Amino acid sequence: MVNNTIESYYTIRSQVYNHVKNAGTYEKVGLAFLMACFTGIAAQIAIPLTWTPVPITLQTFAVLISGMLLGRKYGTLSQVLYLALGLVIPWYSGMTGGIATLLGTYCGYFIGFLVCAYFVGSISERYPQSRKFVGMTGTLLVANFLAIYIPGLIGLYLYFYLAQGTALTLTQVLVMGLVPFIIGDILKVLAGSAISQVFLPKDE
């Protein structure tokens, strides 16, 4: 009985994954749009911090799983849609939107979202074994702390330098743009890895 249940679970998991993988263009674009909406909703779960314009949000979790679930092409498209629609829909963090927000303190992080989704999608598509918990944890850690934070921190520095004439030190940039988010991001990575372990097949 237990073996039959496990086998059914594996079969259903594989069928769902293959359905998404082999879906038509319109369906995949629709899924990308839904993931963009999820990113917009997750961005509203935010905790502002007094010493930095960058809040703690749940949107990076959505970015991490977008590539993992939709692949590099449509995972990246979901973030393109999120950013593009944010020009007219106030669904960036804190219900903000528009070109000023897109090019403001978040600009580097937004660029990182695209890189992150593409990177995670590429690894997940090409290497099925990477979908296991340990492998996906490593992938998401790299994506989160390199793909998102490197352009994010550079963008934060450039914003203060170009828009406000303030040259931040490396320590100031890290305290404002990285350090407060480390623990939360590790939890998001572990949650994403758990989703991969449960919902994604490891042999195709």
C-alpha positions, 0 to 999 in steps of 0.5 A: 500500500505504501509503495503504491502510494509513493509510486503514485506520488512520483508518477503525478509529480512527473506528469505535472512537471512534464505538462508544464515543460511541454506546455504551449507558448500561451500557457507558459506565458500565462504561467509566467504572468501568474508568477509575476503576480505572485512576485508582486504579492510577495513584495507587499510582505515587507518590513521597512528598516530605519537605516536603509531604503531597502526593506525586508520582503518575500519577493526574493523567494518568488524570484528564486522559485520562478526559475526553478518551476518555470525554467530559465526562459519563462522564469526570466520572463516572469520577472520581466513581466513583474518589472515591466508591469510595475511601471503601471501597477503599484506592486513593487515593495510597499505598493510602489511603482513607476519609472522612478522606483524602477531606477531608484535604490532597487534598480540593481536588485531588479537586475539581479532578479532577472539574472537569478531566475535565468541562473536557477532555471538553467541549472534546474533544467540541465541537471535533474539531480540539482533538484534534490534538496542539497543540490538546490540549496547550493544553487539557490544560495549562489543565485541569491547571494551572488546573482541578486546581491552583486548587482543590488549592492552596486546599484545601491552604491550608484544610486547614492553616489549619482542621485545624492552625491554620497560615496558610501563605504563598503561597510555602509553598503553591506550594512544597508544592502546585505547584512540585514537580509542574510538570515531571512534569505537563508530561510527562503533558500531552504524553503525553495529547496524543500519545494524542489525536493517535494515537487520536482522529479530528479530523473528527467 
